[in-house]
């Protein structure tokens, strides 16, 4: 399970674009988005870096992970 903070996500269109980008990268991914919290949880076999690249390419770069 990968957790992403997406500060640029603000509306339903954003949610749709993010979901589409993640599903394009991994059609089998399970995507849970919390628009209010601006977060996405992705259950995918892909590496975090590949998913982050898909989000960035779609215009929603994830905030750096906090330790």
N, C-alpha and C positions, 0 to 999 in steps of 0.2 A: 504494500500500500504506500503510495506516494502522496504527500501533502504539499500543496502549493498555495502561497499567499499571492493573490492577484490584485494588486492595488488599482489597476486600470479598469477592472470589471465594475460596471455601474448599472447595467440595465438588462432587460430580457434579451436584447439583441446580442449583447456581450456573452451571455450565458450560452446562447445558441451557437455563436461563433467559436467559443472555447470548446464546447462539446463536439462540434463538427471537426475541429482541428485535432482533438485527441482521438476521436474515432477514426479519422483518416490515418493517423499514425498507427493505431491498433484497434481494428474493428471489434475485437473481443473485450476491450477495456470496459470496466465498470466505472462510471463517472458519477460522482456525487458533488453537486455544487451548492454552496451556501452564498447566495448573492449578497445578503446583508453583511456577512462576515468577510466577504471577498476572498473566499477560499474554495479550493477544489481538492477532492480526494480521488485518487485514481488507482484502481486495482488493475495492474497491467504487468505483463511479462517483460515489457520494454524497460530499459534502463532509465533512471530519472533524467539523465542528460538528454536522451532522445525525446522524452515527453516535454522537457523544458524548451528544447529547440522548436518543437511543434507549436508550443504556446507563443514563443517569441516571434516565430514566423507569422503567426496569426495576428500579431499586434498586441499580445497580452504577456509581456515578459514577467516571469515570476520574480517576486522580491527575493533577495538572498535569504537562504535558510539561516535561521538563528540557532546558535548552539545552546 
